């Protein structure tokens, strides 16, 4: 467990409660618990009232850390035994604070969990969804949050640097992905940001393909989409390299994707519509004659989740704002032949976005190894 985070957000969350005309908010997702209490690897429930009073309910597995790390931030920490229902503790809190209108995380609760709350919290008369408001609050990162994302990115880049010299003719996608995950863990990653994508040859035309027993051969493209997690915050990057040799078409497609990525990064500034960032990349690819082969949105914001809102997609008119961390990942995918994707993370800061990704991305042909 990493207990170095110490950035409570109770005041900001309490403001959402007041703006929503509610009396309190109930947080149960891992993402919101990290964001609210500032400590990773915890389970439980958090209640924050309109006046900023904060409670953290957990069990014996986490109580020591909660008392050490969460209580000093102003939370009342409550330990629940396994035989005791969470609803009993919530009811007591809600009666004490006259909670009648409750915000809840509609994006995370299952239908069964929501029904349990509704049936067992008799004092609450109205349940109001709040996931959209909470996501909007998390969209713009603080300097500490950006620092965690950068650290996760450096871990991923160091793992890639270790992996590339070890790739050889005959290694499978599965084994290469496993090695990359292993090197990220050795470097300090809490877990992979998502299931690592490692694809060779014709499989690189599948944007989110799954590593298989396909063996590496000279003349293949290799696409690697992966990330690390540091203090709960994710990184995300994609690199495509050739192995042994490359055709003129492979180079042409790669350079087209690289120009598209640069075009999107150039326009990415506060106040720009997310769709315009996507369109900047699409225009480059269409002019090169490959428009039909760019089949997904340009990017998404990153933070405590790998895919956050807003996204750089054709229909997203949300404005970019300072502090958003947006991926820039155009791609061209030609079924049965190959695909190319190049991905960096950009933090929006005024008119000059900062690229958080340092891994090289010039066209590269790895030497053949046996």
Buried (B, 14 or more C-beta within 10 A) or exposed (E): EBBEBEBBBBEBBBBBBEEBEBBBBBBBBBBBBBBBBBBBBBEBBBBBBBEBBBBBBBBEEBBEBBBEBBEEBEBEBBBBEEEEEBBEBBBEBBEEBEBEBBBBBBBBBEEEEBEBBEEBBEBBEEBBBBBEBBBBBBBBBEEEBBBBBBBBBBBBBBBBEBBBEEBBBEBBBBBBBBBBBEBBBEBBBBEBBBEBBBBBBBBBBBBEBBBBEBBBEBBBBBBBBBBBBBBBBBBBBBBBBBBBEBEEEBBBBBBBBBBBBBBBBEBBBBEBBBBBBBBBBBBBBBEBEBEEBBEBBBBBBBBBBBBBBBBBBBEBEBBBBEBBBBBBBBBBBBEEBBBBBBBBBBBBBEEEBEEBBEBEBEBBBBEBBE
